Amino acid sequence: MKFIAFLECGSEDLDEFIEIWRRRTKAGHTVKTLFPPHTMANTPKGYSGFTIFETDDPDEIMHYVTEYGQVASVQVYPIWESQKGAELYQKLKLPMKKSTK
């Protein structure tokens, strides 16, 4: 499954954030990156960014959130292609009942 992760890190924690990234990479705690981390220039207190990755292992997500969460705010959301979501919606929606008023 694909996920998007949003991260925010204060300027004073950036060195530790980078060190966590290095430790995770060295230990093999990496997820399959589909869209590499990008920084957004919208946080006056530090750095914020996002990445898109793929995994079917919930433990990998737990590691990701737990490790980076030591120094950053981390939000991870599952994502899917809009067409697949629309197709699933069409399959799942209940037939509309006509009003008998």
N, C-alpha and C positions, 0 to 999 in steps of 0.2 A: 504494500500500500504506500501511497505517496503522502508526504507530510510537508507543511511549511512551518518553519520555526522562526519566531521573532525574538530577538535578544536585545536587551539594553544593559549597558555596563557603564558605571561611573568612571571618569577619567582616572581616579586614584586606584581603580581595580583593573585597569587594562593590562598591566604587566602580568598579574596573576591569571587573568583570562587567557592570555597568550600561552602561559605556562601550562594551564589545563589542556589547551588544544594540543600542545606538544606531548604531554603525558598520554593523552587519549590516543594520539596517532601512534606513538611508540608502543603502547600496550595493545594496539589493534582494536581499540574501541571506536571504530569509525562506522558510520552509516554510508550507504551508497549515495553520494552527492549527485543530484541531477542538475542543480543550479547552484553554483558556488556562492559562498557567503558574500553579500554585498552590504556596504555601509550606507546608511541614510543620514543626511545632514539635517536632521530635524530635532535633535535632542540637545538643548543648551547645557545639560548637566554631564554629558558624557558622549557615549557612542551607542547607536542603535543600528540594527541590521536584520537581515533575514537570509535564509537559505531554504532550498527545497531538497528533500532527500527521500529515499525509498527504503523501506524495510518491512519484513513480515514478522520480525522478532520484537515483541513488546519489551523484552529486557534491554534491547539496544536503545529504545526510547527512554526507558527508565534511567539508564546510564547517562544518556545525553542530558536529560533534565537535571538529574541529581548532581552531576559533576559541574556543569556550567552554572547551575543554580546556586553554587557556593559564592559566586561573585557577581552574578548577573540575574536580571529578571528574564525568565524563559517562558515562552508560550508556544506550544506545539499543537497544530490542528491537522486533522486528516483532510486531504483534498482529493478531488477526482475531476475528470473531464466533464464539462457541462453536458455534453451529449449523452454520456452514460447516466448522469443524474436525471436528465429528462426522460430517458427510456425507462429507468427504474420507476420514476414517478408515474408514468403512464401505466405501467404494469400493476402498480400497487393501489392506484386511486380507486375508490369505490364508485360504482355507478351512481350518478346523481339521481336522487329521488325527486319526483315531481310533487309539487304541493297539491294537496287535495282540498284546499279552501275554496 
